[in-house]
């Protein structure tokens, strides 16, 4: 889809439910934007050796936070949404990682594909921003036990992640209704995952 067509679609096809509901119509690309503290705090408390790649760069909040933390960073996305996107390509079509560490807020409907592919090609760490229910489902919990999941950092306060056009229109998101966490894998990790918290105001 051409860039202009994407912008036109984002401007017109999504609509919000009544304001009191704090619910938005699902974006067709699962393009949702996390609060800036989610990524800036991650890079403050989690160490990443080497460069960082965000394969779902969106508006570039993770890219900018990684750069501010001193990392060499590359961004990509399946749709171009701004200057933080160096490559326009589906992440699942990359055969090699563009950096040792992969950090992103993936499209939720294909998040399992994103995580699986990242674990296949990343040299060091993979960090994915996901709903906390990821740790609870029976099938997924059994799968997670067989991955090098090193840490789960529960985010507090609960972040609001509206569709990208909401942010682009300058609207203020309401209170979050879904719990999220950073799931962090390390290729060399052995044993159970550690649990912690990522607090906005620490």
VOGU-3710 file (C-alpha; in Angstrom, 3 decimals, decimal comma):
1> xxxxxxxxxx> 0,000/0,000/0,000  1,368/3,438/-0,912  2,296/5,874/1,864  -0,458/8,324/0,946  -3,040/5,564/0,948  -1,944/4,449/4,409  -2,240/7,977/5,777  -5,690/8,418/4,227  -6,889/5,110/5,615  -5,537/5,895/9,085
11> xxxxxxxxxx> -7,300/9,238/9,037  -10,707/7,878/8,089  -11,324/4,175/8,690  -10,903/4,071/12,461  -13,426/5,527/14,862  -13,683/5,612/18,579  -16,575/4,210/20,558  -18,271/6,656/22,966  -15,667/8,484/25,047  -16,770/6,938/28,329
21> xxxxxxxxxx> -16,021/3,469/26,968  -12,287/4,174/26,486  -12,339/1,668/23,630  -11,153/2,211/20,062  -12,083/0,310/16,955  -9,284/-2,140/16,203  -6,688/-0,745/13,827  -6,370/-2,913/10,670  -2,585/-3,201/11,099  -2,659/-3,543/14,894
31> xxxxxxxxxx> -0,819/-0,214/14,974  -0,887/0,858/18,624  1,418/3,297/20,388  2,787/2,765/23,875  3,472/5,659/26,285  7,029/6,915/25,998  7,910/5,855/29,547  7,471/2,186/28,596  10,546/2,208/26,367  12,613/4,893/28,088
41> xxxxxxxxxx> 12,341/3,101/31,438  13,141/-0,251/29,831  16,486/1,020/28,596  17,188/2,532/32,004  16,805/-0,748/33,881  17,629/-3,443/31,295  21,097/-3,759/29,789  21,433/-4,436/26,071  24,933/-5,063/24,752  25,296/-3,885/21,190
51> xxxxxxxxxx> 22,834/-2,462/18,718  19,038/-2,563/18,859  16,525/-3,257/16,112  12,845/-2,376/16,345  11,070/-4,318/13,573  7,699/-2,683/14,308  8,995/0,881/14,544  5,682/2,697/14,081  6,097/6,280/15,302  9,624/5,516/16,548
61> xxxxxxxxxx> 9,290/5,728/20,318  11,417/2,637/20,972  13,957/3,747/18,363  14,340/7,148/19,998  14,547/5,678/23,507  17,272/3,248/22,422  19,231/6,063/20,773  18,906/8,185/23,911  20,360/5,261/25,875  23,414/5,279/23,605
71> xxxxxxxxxx> 22,635/2,366/21,292  23,083/2,120/17,557  19,530/1,568/16,352  17,739/0,485/13,202  13,993/0,578/12,669  11,783/-1,258/10,218  8,072/-1,811/9,700  5,740/-3,336/7,159  4,273/0,149/6,658  6,292/3,384/6,546
81> xxxxxxxxxx> 5,104/5,699/9,313  7,995/8,094/9,773  11,711/8,796/9,754  12,505/6,109/12,335  11,692/3,434/9,738  14,858/2,561/7,803  13,379/-0,494/6,073  9,840/-1,142/4,821  9,540/-4,903/5,065  7,615/-7,551/6,973
91> xxxxxxxxxx> 9,789/-8,617/9,908  9,049/-12,265/9,216  10,732/-11,966/5,816  14,126/-11,026/7,287  16,484/-14,007/7,291  19,093/-12,319/9,493  18,851/-9,857/12,346  19,827/-6,244/11,677  21,194/-5,900/15,235  22,143/-8,195/18,135
101> xxxxxxxxxx> 19,058/-7,192/20,154  15,445/-7,000/18,989  13,062/-4,747/20,946  9,546/-3,934/19,829  5,849/-3,486/20,437  4,628/-6,109/17,958  1,260/-6,327/16,184  -0,711/-8,352/18,711  -2,539/-10,566/16,223  0,793/-11,911/14,921
111> xxxxxxxxxx> 2,813/-11,514/18,128  3,559/-15,244/18,378  5,073/-15,118/14,890  7,124/-12,060/15,866  8,474/-13,622/19,038  9,240/-16,954/17,377  11,071/-15,303/14,497  12,974/-12,948/16,790  14,155/-15,858/18,930  15,314/-17,594/15,768
121> xxxxxxxxxx> 17,454/-14,759/14,400  18,501/-12,548/17,359  22,070/-12,965/18,625  21,479/-11,697/22,184  18,237/-10,361/23,650  14,647/-10,125/22,531  12,253/-7,791/24,358  8,592/-7,651/23,401  5,871/-5,445/24,858  2,873/-7,747/25,278
131> xxxxxxxxxx> -0,360/-8,117/27,267  0,293/-9,852/30,570  -2,200/-12,584/29,645  0,599/-13,941/27,484  1,987/-15,653/30,572  -1,275/-17,369/31,530  -2,702/-19,397/28,637  -2,027/-23,107/28,996  -0,662/-23,704/25,492  1,435/-20,554/25,468
141> xxxxxxxxxx> 2,743/-21,109/28,999  4,053/-24,524/27,974  5,684/-22,987/24,920  7,240/-20,219/27,009  8,815/-22,791/29,334  10,809/-24,060/26,372  12,127/-20,606/25,450  15,013/-18,707/27,102  12,607/-16,290/28,810  14,778/-14,430/31,314
151> xxxxxxxxxx> 12,506/-11,731/32,751  8,945/-10,464/32,778  8,625/-6,818/33,821  5,061/-5,841/34,664  4,363/-2,226/33,722  2,779/0,095/36,256  0,697/2,179/36,080  -1,301/0,354/33,421  -0,346/1,982/30,087  -2,878/3,221/27,554
161> xxxxxxxxxx> -2,090/2,147/23,988  -4,464/3,831/21,531  -4,272/3,379/17,756  -1,512/5,423/16,138  -3,902/7,896/14,441  -5,103/8,999/17,879  -1,578/10,093/18,751  -1,035/11,647/15,306  -4,200/13,713/15,780  -2,839/15,098/19,044
171> xxxxxxxxxx> -5,500/13,508/21,210  -4,739/12,531/24,780  -5,279/8,821/25,511  -7,414/7,894/28,482  -6,624/5,440/31,239  -5,346/2,027/30,196  -7,695/-0,941/30,371  -5,236/-3,772/29,614  -2,209/-4,870/31,655  1,105/-5,066/29,798
181> xxxxxxxxxx> 4,605/-6,326/30,491  7,985/-6,494/28,837  8,858/-10,111/28,067  12,643/-10,369/27,800  14,492/-13,355/26,396  18,251/-13,932/26,436  19,793/-16,528/24,180  22,055/-17,788/26,993  19,451/-17,839/29,753  18,807/-21,087/31,571
191> xxxxxxxxxx> 16,150/-21,798/34,170  12,914/-20,024/35,138  12,179/-16,405/34,346  12,555/-13,675/36,951  9,598/-11,425/37,702  9,865/-7,693/38,265  8,153/-4,368/37,686  8,773/-1,446/35,395  7,422/1,601/37,198  6,981/4,912/35,466
201> xx> 8,113/6,989/38,425  11,068/5,080/39,902
//
